[in-house]
Amino acid sequence: MKLASFKSKYQVTISPNYPMNITHYSLFVSAFSSDDAIDRANKIIDIDNYRVRDVINPGSDFYGLNIV
């Protein structure tokens, strides 16, 4: 059994650092925990221009929704 099978898909919401553009984006990241999802998302995004705004756990009522 591989360790990847223990990962869940977390929904990570990112937004621009500068509030000129209020568009938010959602990423789905495979991770072991919500903290691990934040770390993995920070590796994917350009942290100079974007920041992680929220992490939604799998099974949450808001999971899969694109709420601004």
Backbone as CSV, one residue per row, in Angstrom:
resi,resn,N_x,N_y,N_z,CA_x,CA_y,CA_z,C_x,C_y,C_z
1,MET,0.845,-1.184,0.000,0.000,0.000,0.000,0.887,1.244,0.000
2,LYS,0.561,2.173,-0.846,1.336,3.406,-0.958,0.804,4.453,0.017
3,LEU,1.672,5.367,0.427,1.248,6.447,1.326,0.270,7.402,0.653
4,ALA,0.326,7.492,-0.650,-0.575,8.401,-1.368,-2.037,8.005,-1.174
5,SER,-2.292,6.752,-0.865,-3.667,6.318,-0.665,-4.261,6.878,0.631
6,PHE,-3.426,7.361,1.550,-3.910,7.952,2.791,-4.228,9.441,2.647
7,LYS,-3.904,10.023,1.514,-4.140,11.449,1.298,-5.605,11.700,0.939
8,SER,-6.091,12.864,1.341,-7.418,13.323,0.960,-7.266,14.571,0.114
9,LYS,-8.288,14.895,-0.655,-8.246,16.116,-1.468,-8.874,17.254,-0.684
10,TYR,-8.069,18.267,-0.406,-8.515,19.464,0.298,-8.731,20.577,-0.712
11,GLN,-9.744,21.374,-0.491,-10.001,22.538,-1.338,-9.317,23.736,-0.697
12,VAL,-8.385,24.330,-1.430,-7.621,25.468,-0.936,-8.028,26.698,-1.742
13,THR,-8.480,27.729,-1.057,-8.866,28.981,-1.703,-7.702,29.947,-1.624
14,ILE,-7.318,30.508,-2.773,-6.234,31.486,-2.808,-6.778,32.811,-3.330
15,SER,-6.124,33.886,-2.954,-6.517,35.215,-3.417,-5.264,36.051,-3.620
16,PRO,-5.367,37.101,-4.415,-4.217,37.977,-4.642,-3.841,38.719,-3.361
17,ASN,-2.556,38.999,-3.207,-2.083,39.771,-2.052,-2.596,41.195,-2.090
18,TYR,-2.733,41.724,-3.277,-3.148,43.115,-3.430,-4.633,43.142,-3.783
19,PRO,-5.446,43.868,-3.041,-6.901,43.792,-3.201,-7.461,44.506,-4.426
20,MET,-6.631,44.842,-5.391,-7.142,45.488,-6.598,-8.055,44.543,-7.376
21,ASN,-7.706,43.299,-7.375,-8.489,42.284,-8.071,-9.041,41.343,-7.010
22,ILE,-10.354,41.278,-6.863,-10.933,40.493,-5.785,-11.318,39.079,-6.211
23,THR,-10.749,38.590,-7.292,-11.016,37.243,-7.757,-10.327,36.237,-6.841
24,HIS,-11.064,35.195,-6.477,-10.518,34.113,-5.667,-10.524,32.843,-6.504
25,TYR,-9.542,32.000,-6.264,-9.419,30.750,-7.002,-9.410,29.592,-6.027
26,SER,-9.900,28.458,-6.475,-9.880,27.249,-5.664,-8.968,26.223,-6.305
27,LEU,-8.140,25.616,-5.481,-7.279,24.516,-5.899,-7.676,23.287,-5.103
28,PHE,-7.560,22.133,-5.702,-7.771,20.893,-4.964,-6.410,20.224,-4.829
29,VAL,-5.995,20.021,-3.578,-4.654,19.539,-3.271,-4.766,18.235,-2.497
30,SER,-4.014,17.236,-2.912,-3.953,15.982,-2.161,-2.964,16.150,-1.026
31,ALA,-3.426,15.900,0.199,-2.575,16.112,1.367,-3.041,15.225,2.511
32,PHE,-2.189,15.130,3.544,-2.505,14.329,4.721,-3.352,15.097,5.734
33,SER,-3.186,16.420,5.787,-3.928,17.253,6.744,-4.132,18.634,6.131
34,SER,-4.883,19.484,6.820,-5.101,20.833,6.297,-3.808,21.649,6.329
35,ASP,-2.961,21.433,7.332,-1.663,22.122,7.360,-0.766,21.679,6.207
36,ASP,-0.807,20.396,5.908,-0.045,19.872,4.774,-0.593,20.442,3.464
37,ALA,-1.908,20.631,3.378,-2.521,21.214,2.180,-2.052,22.653,1.985
38,ILE,-1.931,23.411,3.071,-1.422,24.790,2.978,0.015,24.790,2.487
39,ASP,0.843,23.913,3.032,2.246,23.829,2.600,2.358,23.461,1.128
40,ARG,1.564,22.504,0.690,1.605,22.086,-0.717,1.081,23.177,-1.643
41,ALA,0.055,23.890,-1.221,-0.479,24.984,-2.043,0.525,26.112,-2.149
42,ASN,1.237,26.411,-1.069,2.252,27.464,-1.111,3.397,27.112,-2.054
43,LYS,3.656,25.824,-2.258,4.682,25.402,-3.212,4.203,25.570,-4.651
44,ILE,2.893,25.495,-4.853,2.333,25.587,-6.198,2.180,27.035,-6.648
45,ILE,1.691,27.888,-5.754,1.370,29.266,-6.141,2.592,30.168,-6.027
46,ASP,2.489,31.332,-6.638,3.514,32.368,-6.535,3.217,33.154,-5.260
47,ILE,3.974,32.890,-4.185,3.645,33.474,-2.882,3.908,34.970,-2.820
48,ASP,4.582,35.527,-3.812,4.767,36.974,-3.847,3.481,37.685,-4.267
49,ASN,2.656,37.023,-5.056,1.446,37.643,-5.576,0.149,37.064,-5.016
50,TYR,0.190,35.854,-4.467,-1.013,35.189,-3.966,-0.786,34.672,-2.559
51,ARG,-1.892,34.478,-1.842,-1.820,33.912,-0.503,-2.949,32.903,-0.331
52,VAL,-2.741,31.954,0.563,-3.771,30.987,0.879,-4.778,31.668,1.789
53,ARG,-6.016,31.647,1.395,-7.070,32.322,2.154,-7.804,31.361,3.074
54,ASP,-8.051,30.134,2.599,-8.863,29.204,3.365,-8.595,27.776,2.908
55,VAL,-8.786,26.839,3.816,-8.717,25.420,3.484,-10.034,24.793,3.911
56,ILE,-10.670,24.077,2.999,-11.927,23.405,3.287,-11.664,21.901,3.285
57,ASN,-11.991,21.274,4.389,-11.748,19.845,4.554,-12.752,19.029,3.747
58,PRO,-12.341,17.853,3.270,-13.275,16.970,2.588,-14.399,16.569,3.544
59,GLY,-15.603,16.514,3.050,-16.747,16.175,3.876,-17.453,17.377,4.461
60,SER,-16.862,18.566,4.314,-17.499,19.786,4.798,-18.679,20.138,3.894
61,ASP,-19.649,20.866,4.446,-20.795,21.286,3.650,-20.392,22.221,2.514
62,PHE,-19.299,22.953,2.690,-18.844,23.905,1.684,-17.859,23.330,0.686
63,TYR,-17.489,22.070,0.850,-16.516,21.441,-0.029,-17.075,21.350,-1.440
64,GLY,-16.298,21.838,-2.397,-16.709,21.793,-3.795,-17.427,23.038,-4.264
65,LEU,-17.845,23.892,-3.322,-18.507,25.128,-3.702,-17.470,26.213,-3.933
66,ASN,-17.759,27.106,-4.825,-16.852,28.222,-5.120,-17.454,29.490,-4.533
67,ILE,-17.330,29.640,-3.217,-17.930,30.762,-2.507,-16.911,31.870,-2.361
68,VAL,-17.328,33.075,-2.665,-16.452,34.242,-2.526,-16.834,34.988,-1.279
